[in-house]
Amino acid sequence: MAWDQINLQKKLNSTKLNLPKVQTLKSLVAGHIQFQDFIISVPTFNHQGSITYKGMELLTQFPEGCFWRPPTDNDGVKQGWMSKVSGVRRKWIQEGLNKLDIKRDFAYTESLTEGNYLQIKSEYQGRNAKATHISVIWVEGNLINFYETFHIPYEWDDLPRVGMRFEISTEFSDLEWLGRGPLESYPDRCNSQLISRWKSTVDNQYHPYVVPQENGAHQDTQWFSLINNQGDQLKFNIADASSFSASSMHDIDLSESLTISQLETKPTTEVHVDAAVRGLGTGACGPDTLEEFRLRSGTYEMVWSLEVLPAKH
């Protein structure tokens, strides 16, 4: 038995932002911002920030830019003499991509006639350079929208990923998505997975590789939903279908652990919404990722949204 899928040509709709025409933004150091039924708690030095909707906590950590993924064996092994001589993993760590210092500047509008929006300018300082990121956030009913612009310095000419990272409660344990599945997929290894609507759980996204490493992403995703036992649904829409992952195993542990026994399930689910992810390649036993699947310096843009769909009682 064999199968194939053909991508039909579709009309591309450019994203138009209906942002308020307000020239002066008010600075915001710390605190809470209310957009209709959404409340944003901005991150501070001792608080990760959060987003709630009508009293329901949606995100237990405010979204932040992410340029790291747990290295795979193909990216470079973690232990032994080869860890010091092979793979792009060494370069990523030397650049400090795994431990970036983040500096944020919040500004917002309060306009009854033209609507409100929050603008966040962030700098991500590595050891040899820094990336800049502008996030524009606005609300439409039960939808909170995010428009991301990333400027990657020329020194970072081969990145693991460019996208957003945040955390949500493990209460939202069921998963649905429209994209490639049912197994994980990456840009240079995705055609073996069908584009369809899939159902699974967050726990089932984790793949127990002998050496903990990156896993569980799904390419060409148009939307994904995380659902709790009551039926409340957090639906994430991604413009220009890209990649996402949701895992109870967090990146920091997957990056640092040498064996599966060192991993511990976290009290939150780590979620990635990506503008782009580096290919996996076959570096462990052959050539590295092909040029077309590498992420170079320059500007990346991404539009995504979170739609809150409470259960109907």
C-alpha angles and dihedrals in degrees: 000000000000136000139188138182128215121205108227116216111253135188110264114226114205114222113248117196116216094203122165115266094235117138099194121060122197117235118240121195100179141332141073129315121198119210106182103292094350123090118196118200105198120223120259133180091277102029130061093211126233146210124229134183121204089336094313113120108229105172121025089194124039114244116266134179116269129198099167137084127180104268117250124219086260090058090054135299121264102223141033129041093302091064088073099048111031141058139025089270090085091055093049092052093045088055090050095238090145093056109032121170110230125211118184134192116195124201131167146179130230107197121151092193102041103030133245132275138174122223122197122190112195134184121201109200119202129176097273106019145354137239123217126214133187119197121189116194129190137160134231112181108296091352126092113194131205127196111190129194119184125191110197117198120237090244089068096064098153115038131182093221145335116215149080131301129195141147134239135184117282085232085087093069104145119084136201128172144169107224140065118341174355090229128039119284138189132190095269094037107040109097092082088067122076124233105236143113110289137188126203141123133267091245091056092057092072116093114201101224111183089244109039111247146140114319146145105052122145121208128213093025117167095181142347133194133208113203134190129213092266091057097252107151132205106198118194117198120198120198116221093019111266139156136300139174134188120192142165087212109078127221095242092059094042088051098049105031118096097193137028090246090067093060121099129191110246126223090242137049116243113221130192126194107186136200088193140352128200117248120252101232124185099270095141091067106006145358125347124251113307116256094252090061097051124098114232132190120279137077125327125186132194137174120200137156142197117224117195114215110180118203116267109239 
